[in-house]
Each structure stands twice: as structure tokens, then as C-alpha cells.
Amino acid sequence: EAQVTQNPRYLITVTGKKLTVTCSQNMNHEYMSWYRQDPGLGLRQIYYSMNVEVTDKGDVPEGYKVSRKEKRNFPLILESPSPNQTSLYFCASSLTVNTEAFFGQGTRLTVV
Amino acid sequence: GQQLNQSPQSMFIQEGEDVSMNCTSSSIFNTWLWYKQEPGEGPVLLIALYKAGELTSNGRLTAQFGITRKDSFLNISASIPSDVGIYFCAGSRPKYGNKLVFGAGTILRVKS
């Protein structure tokens, strides 16, 4: 079954404690991206990757890092989380930059 | 800020009514996508539009790619309780590398 898998689904952490949210897709897609969803703001892109070892900033990259060492995985790293990073995060993958994006189920992160 | 204006922000309608929502922008788009997000899930694609003027249906859903390439609408006919969710438009703009940008979403609630 074609899918995008994120882990964990829920996470509560403290300010400053490094964390990683994993994302994996099994569709051999080249393009992957991370979004955060906040009420009234829709989905805002954090980082994206056009292919292995090719990543770039989206619209709200501050406080986040990503890596793309393999085609299927695209982890999101928060080196020093802060409360304003409390949000619902989605990983997505697609064949190309502007074709249908398949989304994971989301990770609800709370930073206290 | 939002590059896509999606309206209305929310709708609370009677079961059986038709629903209409739209997205507009000052930029030209070459792709329009409409997604639905149910509680606790990631967005799922409903309809994809790739050509100006294109009108596409998916069951009770109909979407159109505006002729000016700056807008799109989604109609839902004869709404049912399971139509409840958040509907997002997304578009790609050639001027910005064809990356997808999302509207803020329309929250749909249905009274049965």
C-alpha cells in the first residue's frame, strides 16, 4: 500500500531538548517536504527536498533542520525546540514538485 | 503571509445543501489541487486540475481551474454528514519554482 509514515504521532517535550520526527515513503517519490499546520494559517512549508542530498528552505524554516540521505526517508530535526514550535506537522511526498502530494498522518508536537 | 485567499473560512450548513468554496490569488497558477482533511488525519487529494478552464468532477464534488489561472472553486452537491472536515486548496506557481502553496482552509460542518 502506497503510504507516507510519520513517527511519532504525538510528542510532548521540554524546551531545548533535541528531537527528531521521522518520515518514510514507499512510492519512490523524488520530492518530499515538511509542513506545519496552525489554526487559520493552513499548511506552511518548512523544508523540502528535490532528491537525495538536495534540500532547501521553505517558507518557515527557522528552528528546523532536515536531511535526505536516502530517497525514502526525510527526517525533521528540532535541535532546540521552543514553545512556538508547538504545532501539527505533516510530511508529504510527490513524484514532482507540483503533482499530487501524499501526506502522512501527522505528528502533534507540544513543547512546554 | 498567505499567497492564496481561501473563502469562506468556515461553513455550517444543513444536510442536503450545496456547498461552494474558492481560492483566489494575484499570481498565475499552473496547477490547482483540492484536499480534504478529516480529524486526526493528513490531507487527502480530492481533485487535481492542470489546465485553465478545466472542470472536473469526483462524485458529488466538482472543481474548476479558473480561466484567468488565478482562481479555482470547489462545489459539493447535496452535502452529507461525512463531508465534515477541512478543505484546502493548493496551487503551484511557475514564478516560484512550481512549489505548492496552500490556502488557509475552509472548515465545513454539516447539520443532519
Interface residues (C-beta under 8 A of the other chain):
Chain A: V4 Y35 G40 L41 G42 L43 R44 Q45 Y48 G58 F90 A92 V97 N98 T99 E100 A101 F102 F103 G104 Q105 G106
Chain B: Q2 L4 Q6 Q9 N30 T31 L33 G40 E41 G42 P43 V44 L45 A48 F88 A90 S92 G97 N98 K99 L100 V101 F102 G103 A104 G105
